[in-house]
Amino acid sequence: MADAKVIPFDDDRSRGGGVQRPSRRRGALGRRRSGEPVPVREAPEAGGDVQPLPTAAGAPDDVPVTSEPPEDKPDAGDGGLERRIASGLAFLRRRLTGDYEVDDFGYDEELTDQVLMSLLRPMYEKYFRVEVKGVENIPAEGGALIVANHSGTLPLDGLMMQVAVHDHHPAGRHLRLLAADLVFVLPVVNELARKLGHTLACAEDAERLLAQGELVGVMPEGFKGIGKPFSERYKLQRFGRGGFVSTALRQGVPIVPCSIVGAEEIYPMIGNAKTLARLLGFPYFPLTPTFPWLGPLGAIPLPTKWTIQFGEPIPTDGYPPEAAEDPMLMFNLTDQVREQIQHTLYKLLVQRRSVFF
C-alpha cells in the first residue's frame, strides 16, 4: 500500500438520503379492528331486580355513571418491549429487502442512528465519560464547518465528537467528518466510515456538503496531530495552508472551533517504528507503553476523562466572493482559529483535576 497522500485540507447528508422512516408497529393488544361490529348488551327484563351500582367510598351519589367500559390499558413494560421488538423486526426487514436509502456519499442515516451510534455510545458515556460544553454554539440549521484538534494515535476523537453533536445538539444534527484517504482503502473501515457519513477530505466534497446545509467536521493537523509523540501533547501542529478557511469563505458558512481534551493520553506514543510503517504503508507505526508489547491487550485505550468544547463561531458571510483567493486573509483566519483552539485547550487543562477523573 502506498503512503497516505496529503489531502487538500492541509494534510490532512444530504438529508434527502438516508431518511429516517417511522417504524411499522402493531396496534395495542385487545383493540378491535376497524369495521368490526360492537356487541350490544341486552336490557334487563321488566320487573327484574335491579341491583344498585356500587360507589367509591366518599363519592357523591349523583355522579353520572357511563355505560362504556373503561379502555383497556396494556402494561407499559410489555407494550414497550412489544414496540421495541416490532421496531427491530421492521428494521431487519428493511435491511434484508433493501428498503432503505443512502445519499451520494454513502451515508446511511437509519443505520447510523439505530446501530452505529448505539455501538459508540457506551465508549462515549461509560469509558471516556465525555463532557460536552458549548454545543449551543453550533448553528441549529444551515451549513457550518467545525474545526478541531487531532490527537490520540488512533482517530477516536473524531468519532467521539460525532457522538457529542448527535446526542447533545438541541436540533439533533449530524456531523459529517472529512477523513484521510487511508481510511477509504482499509477493508471494513472503509464501508463503516461511509455509512457513518464520512467522506474524503477534499474541497469538492466539503463544498457539496456545506451547500446542502450539512455540518462538516475537519481536523487540519491530520497525521501530524494523531501521530505526534506524547512529549508534544496538546501542542497544536501546523494547520497547513488554510484550505478549510477557503472552503468556508466560498460557501459563506461559519467556522466553529472545537477543543478536545483527554484523547492525547489514550495511547501515549513514546516511539515510532518508521521502517515498519513504510513496509505497511502507514504514516507511522506507534510504540506505546503497552503496544505492541502486550499484544492485542496493548491496543485497548486508557480510560481517560474527556472534555469537548465548541467555541463561538467565526462568521465568514461578510467577506466578498474573491476573499477565498486572498492568501493573507486565509492565513489570518487560519491563525485565528488555531489560536482559539490552543487557548481553549490550555484553559481546559488548567481546569482538569486528573487525567482519569
N, C-alpha and C positions, 0 to 999 in steps of 0.2 A: 504494500500500500504506500502511495506517495505521501510525503509530508503534507499536513494540512496547509492549504494555501491561505494567504492573507485575504480577508474579505473586505469589501469596500467600507464597512463600518469600522475602520481603523483597527485592524487586527481582529481583528475582530473588533372576522367571522362575518367573512361576510355573514351577517346574521340571517341572510337568506338561506344559507346552507346549514345543515345540522340543526334544523328547527326542533325544539323540544315538543314532542307530541304528548297529548294527555293520555294517561293510562286508560285502557278499557277495563272498567271494573264492573263486577256483577252487582245487581241490586241487593238490598238488605234481605236477609233470610226472613221468610214468613210473610212477605208482602204479596199482594195479589197481582196477577198480571193484568195489563190493560185490556178492557173488554170483557173480563170475567164477571158474570152476574154476582151481585152481592146478595147473600141469603137473607130473607125477611123473616123475622120472628113472628110467630102467631100470637094474637092477643089472648089473654086468659079467658076461659069460658065464663059466661054471665053467671053470677051467683056464687062463683068460686071464692074461696077465701083468699084475700089479698094480704100478703104479709108486708108490714111497713119496712121501708128501706132503712138499714142501719145507718146511723150518722156518726161522724167522728166525735170524740169527746170534746165538749165545749163548743161544737159548731152550732150555729142557729138553725132552727127547724125550717125556716123559709128559704133556705138556699136551694135554687133550682137544680134539679138532677138531670144531667144529659143522658139520653138513651144510647149514645155512641160509646162503644167500648174504648178504653184507653189504648193509645197506639203502642204497639209492641216496641220496646227499646232493646235491641240486641246488646249483649255485653260488650263494653268498649274494648276490652282486651281481645276478645275473639274477633270483633269486627276489624280492629286494627291489623291483626295478624292475617285475617282473610284478605284485606285490601293489599297488604304487602305481598302476599303470595300471588294474588291476581296480577298485581303490577309487575312482579318479577317474571311471571309466565308470559305476560304480554310483551315485555322487553325481549325475552328469549325468542318469542315467536317472530318479532320484527327483525331480530338479528339473523335468524335462520332463513327467513324468507327474503331478506334484502330490502325490507320495507323501512329504510332509514336513509338519511341524506348526509352528505359531506359537502363542504364547499370546494372551491377551486384549489385550495391549498391542502386538502385532505383532512381538514378539521371536522371532527365528529363530536358535535356538542352533546348529544344524548349520551354517548359512551363516556365522555369526559365527566359530565355531571353525575351520572349514576354509578360509574365503576372506577374510573381512574382517580378522581378526586377522593373517593372513599378509600382507595388504597394509600394515597399520600397523606390523608388527614391524620391517621394515628401517629405517624412520624412527626407531623407538624404540631399536633396538640400535646402528645404524651412524651415524645422522645426529646424534641428540641424545645418544646414549651414556648412557642413563638409568641412574642408580644408585639402587637401592631400599633403604631402611632401615626397620626396624620392622614389616615385613609380618606378623610373628607377633602383633602387637597386634590384628589383625583376627580376630574370632571364627571358629572353624572351622565353626560351624553356627549357624543361627538368624539373625534379623534384626539389622541394625546400620546406623547412619547415619554415613557418612563425610563429614565437613565439611572443605572445602579452600579455600585462597585461589585467586583467579581473576586471570589476567593474560595478556598477550601479544597484544592486539589481535584475534586470532582464537582461538577456544577450543580450541586444540590441547592445552592442559594437561589438559582433561577426558579426551580420547582416550588420552593417554599414561598417565594414572592408571588408566584402564580396562585397558590392556595390562599394566601393572605388577601389578594384582591377578590378572588372568587367568593370567599366566605365572609368577608367583613365590609365590602363596599355596599353602601345602602341601596344602590341601584342594581346590585348583583351582576356587575360587569365581569367580562372575561378578558384575561391578559394574553396577548399573542406574542410569544417570545421569538426574537431573532437568534438563530443558533449558528454555530460554525459549521462549515461543510463536513467536518469529520463526523458530526452527529448523523448525517444522512448517508454515510457509507457503512455504518455499523449495522449488522443484521439485528433484527428485533428492535433495537433502539430507534432505528430509522422510522419504522412503522408506528411505534408508540409516540414518538415526537410529533409526527404528522397528525395523529389522532388528537393529541393534546393541543393542537393549534400552532405548533412551532413551524417556522419556515426559515429558509436560507437568509443569512444576514447580508442582504444586498439592497441597494437603494430602490430598485424597481419593486420588489415585493413589499418593502416597508411603505412606499408611497401608495401602493394599491390598497393596503390595509388601512392606512390613515385616511385615504379618500373615502373609504367605506364607513368611516366613523368608528374604527376599532381602537382599542388601547393596544399600543405596541411597546414591548419592553426590549431594551438593548443594554448590553454591558460592554462598553467600549474598550475596557482593558483586555478583553479576550484571554488568550492563553497566557499572556504575561501576568494577568491577575491571579488566575487559579493555580498557575504553576510557579509562583514566586516562593522563595524559601521562607521558612517560619520566622526567621530573624527580621524580615521586612513586613510582617503582618500589619495590616491597617494603614499601610503607606501606599496610596494610590499610584499605580503605574501610569505611563503616558496614555492619554486618551486619543492619540492619533491626530489626524488632520482635520477633524471636525465634520466627518461625513454625516453623523446623526443630526448635527445642527443644520446642515444644508437641507436635509430631508424635511425637518420640521419647518424651516423657513419656506420651502416650496409649497407645503400644504397649509401653512399658517396655523399650526396646532401648537398648544403649549407644551413645554418641556417640564416634566415633574422629576426633580432629583430624588433618589432613593438611597438610603444608607442602611447597610445590613451589618450587624454586629453579632458574632457568635460562630459564623461559618469558618473563620480563619483557623479555629482550633480543632475542627473535627478530624482533620488528618494533618498533624504537624509535619510539614515536609522538611526533613533535615538533609536530604540529598537528592540528586538527580542522576540516574543511570543513563547518560546521554547515548552511549553506544547501543544499549538495548532499545532505547526509544527510537533510534534511527532504523534499527532492524525491524521493529514492529510498525514503523510508520506513524508513531505518535509524536506529538510536540515535546513531550517529556515523559520520563518514567519515574514516578515518585518513590522515594525511600522515606518511610516514617518509622517511629519507634516500634511499631507493630507489624508493618508491611514492608517486605514480604516474609519477614522472619517467622510470623505465626501462621502463615498460610492464609486460608480463607477467613480465619478469625481476625486477621490483621486488616481485613477490608471493612470491618464494622466501624462506622464513625463513632467518635466520642460523643456522649450525650451532653453537649454544651447547651447553655441557655441563650436563646436568640432574641434579638430585637430588630424589627424592621420599621424604619421611619420614613414616611413620604413627606418631602418638603413642599414648600409653597411653589406653585407652578410659575414658570418663567414664560410670559407671553411672547409670541413671535408674529402675531397677526398684524402688528403695527408697522412692519417693515415693508418696503416696496418689493415687487417681484424680483427685481435684479439683485436684491440683497443676498440671495442664495449663492451668488457668484463672487461675493466680496470676501476675499481671504482674511482681511483684517477683522471684519465683523464676525466671521466664523470662529476665528481664533479667540476673540474676546468672549463670545458666548460660551465656547467650549471651556475656557478657563473659568468663567463664572460658575458653570455647572459643576466643574471638578472641585473648585474651592468650596462650594456649598456642601457637597457630599463629604469632603475631607473634614470640614469644620464640624459637621454633624457627627461624624464618626468619633472624633476626639471627645465631643460632648457626651455621647452615649457611653464611651469607655470610662469617662470620669464618674458617671452615674452608676456604672455596673458594680455590684457588690462582689460578684465572683464569676468565674468562667462558667461554672456549672450550676449556679443558683441565682 
